[in-house]
């Protein structure tokens, strides 16, 4: 009995021992497996969990275990829409160690960029003390919300304006415009007419006018003070000073030069032939100059334009006179203003080409014309006085070749009209034309010169010393 009992005890001990061994092995196996699992288990890490809207999002995923970096084996489903703010997912897939692994991350697409405000005009504005600042404008643009101009908050104070705006992500932008109330600009006096004029001794000086404009105080013409040392009875150069001051104490000054010269005296005649050509230059003028150069004869050209031929004539010693810029009777004889504007235009053209400011003129149609009556009665009576008053000298003619009339194509008749009216007892001012349709004049010219030379005449260009030839004024 005792034997059986002891055997049973021993058997149980063996069983228990075996069970313990199995349990120990099991726990050891589980422990080893667990350790191996965690050592070989891939761990997923997302390095960039946020993204800026409108920028391309490329997931940066790291996958590794205790032994290896498995990042290159990962396949990623990128569900991020980077054109729209929001929260999106990316899903990472990994096949490793006979198993499939998957990890999902959330990615936030956000807008952290501030909008911008672009000011129209300068950021520092100077305003007249008597005026208020008028908004020059602005434009607000956001990278996501686009145009936010209508949401700009404008805060005005005495010396600045603050512009601010927020986008829908609460990003804010602020800019200031500085306002300076001061007037540092001088008023400007614009003189009407020439800045340098010439009058004859004893003639009346007529003020051509002026206008004073200020950036802040507008028209100050009535506040202009004029001072001068002009003595119309004494030959010399004088200065007229125009001065004005605005409300801020800024001063504007302009000056006009007046030259008083001796009034010429004209003898009754000098027996010289003065060939004068109207209405050029044209392609004919070049041939006229060739003939004059060949014959060593100087002439006078009353021009309606100016070009290289005008320059050539001037440099060759010929006199350049002013005829008209438009030669439009209806325009130039409608008013004195129109006439002098037209005269100044052709004077400026000649000056720009030759560097010489001519004061010698011939009225279109001559001073005796009657066509001007149709446009303004008495205008020629006023003009012949005013041109002299302004220092100009005008010439008509006393020998008409009629090359602009019925004899325009008859060179023999043109020749006859000239030579039959020459006289050694007068100043022979011959009217000719060098417009392009005056071929007959060109043909007659050498014969006219030959006749003059063979009969003891000399040829000259008109100067200030030339005895004046003028018509009787009929209007």
C-alpha positions in Angstrom: 0.0 0.0 0.0 2.8 2.2 0.9 4.5 1.3 -2.3 1.6 2.3 -4.4 1.2 5.5 -2.6 4.8 6.4 -3.1 4.7 5.5 -6.8 1.6 7.7 -7.3 3.4 10.5 -5.6 6.4 10.0 -7.8 4.2 9.8 -10.9 2.5 13.1 -10.0 5.8 14.7 -9.4 7.0 13.6 -12.8 3.8 14.9 -14.4 4.0 18.2 -12.5 7.6 18.5 -13.5 6.8 17.9 -17.1 4.0 20.4 -17.0 6.3 23.0 -15.5 8.8 22.3 -18.2 6.1 22.7 -20.9 4.9 25.9 -19.3 8.4 27.3 -19.1 9.1 26.4 -22.7 5.8 27.9 -23.7 6.5 31.2 -21.9 10.0 31.2 -23.3 8.7 30.7 -26.8 6.0 33.4 -26.4 8.6 35.7 -25.0 11.0 35.0 -27.8 8.2 35.5 -30.4 7.1 38.7 -28.8 10.6 40.0 -28.7 11.1 39.1 -32.3 7.8 40.6 -33.3 8.7 43.9 -31.8 12.2 43.8 -33.1 11.1 43.1 -36.6 7.7 45.0 -36.6 7.9 48.0 -38.9 7.3 51.4 -37.4 5.7 54.2 -39.5 6.6 57.9 -39.1 5.2 60.8 -41.1 7.7 63.6 -41.1 5.5 66.4 -42.7 2.0 66.4 -41.3 1.1 69.8 -42.6 1.3 71.4 -46.1 0.9 74.9 -47.5 -2.0 75.3 -49.8 -1.1 75.5 -53.5 2.2 73.9 -52.9 2.8 70.4 -54.0 2.6 67.9 -51.1 5.1 65.0 -51.2 4.7 62.7 -48.1 7.9 62.1 -46.2 7.4 58.7 -44.6 10.1 56.8 -42.6 9.6 53.1 -41.9 12.1 51.1 -40.0 12.4 48.3 -37.4 15.2 47.5 -35.0 17.4 46.3 -37.8 16.4 47.7 -41.1 15.2 50.9 -42.8 12.2 49.8 -44.9 11.2 53.3 -46.2 11.9 52.4 -49.8 9.5 49.5 -49.7 6.5 51.6 -48.8 3.7 52.3 -51.2 1.7 55.4 -50.4 -1.9 56.4 -51.4 -1.7 60.3 -51.4 -5.3 61.6 -51.0 -4.2 65.2 -50.3 -5.8 68.0 -52.4 -3.3 70.8 -52.1 -5.5 73.3 -53.9 -8.0 73.3 -51.1 -7.7 73.9 -47.3 -8.7 70.9 -45.2 -7.7 67.6 -43.5 -6.8 64.7 -45.7 -5.4 61.2 -45.4 -2.4 59.3 -46.7 -2.3 55.5 -46.5 1.0 53.6 -46.3 1.3 50.0 -47.4 4.2 47.6 -46.7 4.6 43.9 -47.5 7.3 42.5 -45.3 8.1 39.3 -43.5 5.2 37.4 -45.1 2.8 40.0 -43.7 1.0 43.1 -45.0 1.2 46.3 -42.9 -0.8 49.4 -43.3 -0.7 52.8 -41.6 -3.0 55.9 -42.1 -1.9 59.4 -41.3 -3.9 62.7 -41.3 -2.4 65.7 -43.2 -3.6 69.2 -42.7 -3.5 71.6 -45.8 -3.5 75.1 -44.4 -2.9 78.7 -45.5 -0.3 80.5 -43.4 0.7 83.1 -46.0 -0.5 86.7 -45.4 -2.3 88.6 -48.2 -0.6 91.7 -49.6 -1.8 95.2 -50.3 -0.4 97.1 -53.2 -0.7 100.8 -53.0 -1.4 102.7 -56.2 0.8 105.7 -56.3 3.7 106.5 -53.9 3.8 105.4 -50.3 4.7 108.9 -49.2 2.4 111.6 -50.7 2.7 115.3 -50.5 -0.6 117.2 -50.4 -1.2 120.9 -50.6 -1.9 122.4 -47.2 -5.2 123.8 -48.4 -6.4 120.5 -49.8 -7.4 117.1 -48.6 -5.8 113.8 -49.6 -7.7 112.1 -52.3 -7.3 108.3 -52.2 -5.0 107.1 -55.0 -6.2 103.5 -54.6 -5.0 100.1 -53.5 -5.4 96.4 -54.3 -5.4 93.5 -51.9 -4.5 90.0 -53.2 -4.3 86.7 -51.3 -2.6 83.6 -52.5 -5.8 81.5 -51.6 -8.7 83.9 -51.3 -7.6 85.9 -54.4 -9.0 89.5 -54.6 -9.6 90.9 -51.1 -9.7 94.6 -52.1 -13.3 95.1 -50.9 -12.3 93.7 -47.5 -9.5 96.2 -46.8 -10.0 98.3 -43.7 -8.8 101.9 -44.2 -8.0 103.9 -41.1 -7.3 107.6 -41.7 -5.4 110.0 -39.4 -3.9 113.4 -39.9 -0.5 112.3 -41.2 -1.0 108.7 -42.3 -3.5 106.2 -43.7 -3.3 102.6 -42.4 -4.6 99.8 -44.8 -5.2 96.4 -43.3 -6.8 93.2 -44.5 -7.3 89.6 -43.2 -7.9 86.5 -45.3 -10.2 83.7 -44.3 -7.4 81.9 -42.5 -6.9 85.0 -40.3 -3.6 85.9 -41.8 -3.2 89.6 -41.6 -1.3 92.3 -43.6 -0.9 96.0 -42.8 0.7 98.9 -44.7 0.8 102.6 -44.2 0.8 105.6 -46.5 2.4 108.7 -45.2 0.7 112.0 -45.9 2.8 115.2 -45.8 0.9 118.5 -46.0 3.2 121.0 -47.5 3.8 123.0 -50.7 7.4 123.2 -51.8 6.7 123.8 -55.5 7.2 127.2 -57.1 4.4 128.7 -59.2 5.1 128.8 -62.9 4.7 131.9 -65.1 4.2 131.2 -68.7 4.9 134.1 -71.0 2.8 134.5 -74.1 4.7 135.4 -77.2 8.4 135.4 -77.6 10.8 135.5 -74.6 13.1 137.8 -76.6 11.5 140.5 -78.8 12.9 143.4 -80.8 11.3 146.8 -81.3 12.5 149.9 -83.0 13.6 153.0 -81.0 10.6 155.1 -80.2 8.1 152.4 -80.9 5.4 151.4 -78.4 6.1 148.2 -76.4 3.0 146.0 -76.3 2.8 143.4 -73.5 2.0 140.0 -75.0 0.6 138.6 -71.8 1.4 135.9 -69.3 -0.3 133.4 -67.1 0.7 132.2 -63.5 -0.3 128.8 -62.4 0.4 127.2 -59.0 0.1 123.5 -58.1 -1.8 124.4 -54.9 -3.3 127.9 -55.4 -4.3 127.4 -59.0 -4.4 130.6 -61.1 -2.3 133.5 -59.7 -2.2 135.6 -62.8 -3.8 138.6 -61.1 -1.0 138.5 -58.4 1.9 138.8 -60.8 4.1 141.8 -60.3 6.0 143.2 -63.3 9.1 145.3 -63.1 11.3 146.5 -66.0 14.0 149.0 -66.9 12.7 149.5 -70.4 13.4 152.8 -72.2 11.9 152.6 -75.7 13.7 155.8 -76.6 17.2 154.4 -75.9 18.9 151.7 -77.9 19.9 148.7 -75.8 18.9 145.5 -74.2 16.3 145.5 -71.4 14.7 142.9 -69.1 11.1 142.6 -68.0 10.7 140.6 -64.8 7.5 138.8 -63.9 7.2 137.6 -60.3 4.5 135.9 -58.2 4.3 134.3 -54.8 1.9 131.6 -53.6 0.3 131.3 -50.2 3.1 129.1 -49.0 5.7 131.7 -49.9 7.1 129.9 -52.9 8.1 132.3 -55.7 7.9 132.0 -59.4 9.9 134.2 -61.8 10.0 134.7 -65.5 11.9 137.2 -67.7 11.5 138.6 -71.1 14.3 140.3 -73.0 13.5 143.4 -75.1 16.0 144.7 -77.6 15.5 148.3 -78.7 17.3 148.9 -82.0 17.7 151.9 -84.2 14.9 152.4 -86.7 16.3 152.1 -90.2 16.2 155.0 -92.6 15.5 154.1 -96.2 16.8 156.0 -99.2 14.7 156.3 -102.3 16.6 153.8 -104.4 20.0 152.2 -104.9 19.7 150.8 -108.4 20.4 147.2 -107.1 18.4 144.2 -108.3 17.0 142.2 -105.4 15.8 138.8 -106.6 13.2 137.4 -104.2 11.6 133.9 -104.3 8.4 133.1 -102.6 6.7 129.8 -101.6 9.8 127.5 -101.4 11.7 125.5 -100.8 10.8 122.8 -103.3 12.7 120.5 -105.7 13.1 123.5 -108.0 15.0 125.4 -105.3 18.0 123.2 -105.7 18.3 124.2 -109.3 17.7 127.9 -108.5 20.6 127.7 -106.0 22.8 126.1 -108.6 22.2 129.0 -111.0 22.8 131.6 -108.3 26.0 129.9 -107.2 27.3 129.7 -110.7 26.5 133.3 -111.4 27.8 134.4 -107.9 24.4 136.2 -107.3 22.8 136.5 -103.8 19.0 136.5 -103.5 16.3 136.4 -100.9 13.9 133.5 -100.2 10.6 134.1 -98.4 9.9 130.5 -97.3 6.8 128.5 -96.3 8.8 125.6 -95.0 12.4 124.8 -94.0 14.7 121.9 -94.8 18.2 121.2 -96.0 17.7 123.4 -99.0 16.9 126.3 -96.7 20.1 125.5 -94.8 22.1 125.4 -98.0 20.7 128.8 -99.1 21.5 130.4 -95.7 25.0 129.0 -95.6 25.6 130.2 -99.2 24.9 133.8 -98.1 21.3 134.2 -99.3 18.8 135.9 -97.0 16.0 133.7 -95.5 12.8 135.6 -95.0 9.5 134.5 -93.6 6.4 134.1 -95.8 3.9 131.9 -94.0 3.6 128.5 -92.3 0.2 127.6 -93.8 -0.2 130.2 -96.6 -3.9 129.8 -95.8 -5.5 133.2 -96.2 -8.7 132.2 -94.4 -6.7 131.2 -91.3 -4.0 133.9 -91.1 -6.2 136.9 -91.9 -9.1 136.0 -89.6 -7.3 137.5 -86.6 -4.0 139.1 -85.5 -3.5 136.2 -83.1 -3.7 133.6 -86.0 -1.3 135.6 -88.1 1.4 135.8 -85.4 1.0 132.2 -84.5 1.5 131.3 -88.1 4.5 133.6 -88.4 6.1 132.2 -85.2 5.7 128.7 -86.5 7.6 129.3 -89.7 10.1 131.4 -87.8 10.8 128.5 -85.5 11.2 126.1 -88.4 13.8 128.3 -90.0 15.6 128.7 -86.7 15.7 124.9 -86.1 17.2 124.3 -89.5 19.6 127.3 -89.7 20.1 128.5 -86.2 19.1 132.0 -87.5 16.0 133.7 -86.2 14.8 135.8 -89.2 12.9 139.0 -88.6 12.3 139.7 -92.4 8.8 139.0 -93.6 6.6 139.2 -96.7 2.8 139.0 -96.2 1.0 136.3 -98.2 -0.5 138.3 -101.1 1.6 141.3 -100.1 0.6 144.1 -97.7 -1.7 145.5 -100.4 -3.8 142.4 -100.7 -7.6 142.8 -100.6 -8.5 139.2 -100.0 -8.1 139.8 -96.3 -11.2 141.9 -96.3 -13.3 138.8 -96.6 -12.0 137.5 -93.3 -11.5 140.6 -91.2 -11.9 144.2 -92.1 -8.9 146.4 -91.4 -6.6 143.6 -90.4 -3.8 144.6 -92.8 -3.8 148.2 -91.4 -3.3 146.7 -87.9 -0.7 144.0 -89.0 1.7 146.4 -90.8 1.9 148.5 -87.7 2.2 145.6 -85.3 4.9 143.7 -87.1 7.1 146.8 -87.1 6.2 147.3 -83.4 7.5 143.8 -82.7 10.8 144.4 -84.5 10.0 142.7 -87.8 10.7 144.3 -91.2 8.4 143.6 -94.1 9.1 143.8 -97.9 6.7 143.8 -100.8 8.0 144.2 -104.4 8.0 146.8 -107.2 8.7 144.4 -110.1 6.2 141.5 -110.7 7.4 138.8 -113.0 3.8 137.5 -113.1 5.2 134.0 -112.9 2.4 133.2 -110.5 -0.2 134.7 -112.8 -1.1 134.2 -116.5 2.6 133.9 -117.5 3.4 131.0 -115.2 4.4 128.8 -118.2 5.9 131.5 -120.4 9.6 132.0 -119.7 10.0 134.7 -122.4 7.2 136.7 -120.9 8.6 136.4 -117.4 11.9 137.6 -118.6 10.3 140.6 -120.4 8.2 141.5 -117.3 11.3 141.8 -115.3 13.8 143.5 -117.5 11.3 146.1 -118.9 10.7 147.4 -115.4 14.3 147.6 -114.1 15.6 151.1 -113.3 19.0 152.3 -112.1 17.2 155.0 -110.1 15.2 152.7 -107.8 15.5 149.7 -105.6 14.5 146.8 -107.9 12.8 144.2 -105.8 11.7 141.4 -108.2 9.0 139.0 -107.3 9.7 135.4 -108.4 8.6 132.0 -107.2 10.5 128.7 -106.6 7.6 126.4 -106.0 7.9 123.1 -107.9 5.5 124.2 -110.8 7.6 127.2 -111.8 9.8 125.7 -114.4 9.4 128.7 -116.6 10.9 130.9 -113.9 13.9 128.6 -113.7 14.4 128.9 -117.5 14.1 132.7 -117.4 16.4 133.2 -114.4 19.9 132.9 -116.2 18.7 135.4 -118.9 17.5 137.9 -116.2 20.8 137.7 -114.5 22.7 138.1 -117.7 20.7 141.2 -118.7 21.3 142.8 -115.3 25.0 142.2 -115.4 25.4 143.4 -119.0 23.5 146.6 -118.1 25.6 147.5 -115.1 23.3 146.3 -112.3 24.5 144.5 -109.2 22.6 141.8 -107.4 22.2 141.7 -103.6 20.2 139.9 -101.0 17.9 142.0 -98.8 19.4 143.1 -95.5 18.5 145.6 -92.8 20.2 148.3 -94.9 18.2 147.6 -98.0 15.9 150.5 -99.0 12.4 149.4 -98.1 9.8 148.6 -100.8 6.2 148.5 -99.6 2.8 148.7 -101.1 -0.1 150.9 -100.2 -2.3 149.1 -97.7 -5.9 148.4 -99.0 -7.5 146.9 -95.9 
